[in-house]
Amino acid sequence: LMRDYEGAARAWTRALSLSCSVTTVIRLVDVIEEHLPEQYDHVDDVLELAIQSLGQDEQLNGRLAKWYFENGFYDKAQAHYEVAETLSGGAGKYADRIA
């Protein structure tokens, strides 16, 4: 099996430029997180741009909150977890991450 993760990231980035969707953004972030750790610093930029383009979304805010938390930006993480929780309908999905 060929493991061209950089090529996969380029393909997902191209897909984003053609038809931006939450699913495409999440898949691009997954490829970066799992296989391109040297690009991990750009995940917040990808997610912020997606939220600006697509509007507020539970998954996008949840993933951005996770990135902020993992990088020590706890206030920003808290804010995005709260938005994700609200967008989830208050189901408690993010309750354990909200202080």
C-alpha angles and dihedrals in degrees: 000000000000112000103202098161093161088054089049091051089050090050092051090046090052090048088053091054091050100042118359112208135159090245092054092049092049091049091050090049090048091053091049094046095045103036113011106051091161087067095048092102088068097055092092091053091051092049095043090051091048091052090049091049101038101028129237113336131174096227095045092049092045093052092044090050089051091051092048091048093049090051096049099256094129098164092053090045091052092050094050093045088053091051091047090050092050091048090050088062094255092287092150093249091135099026094109090057096050114085 
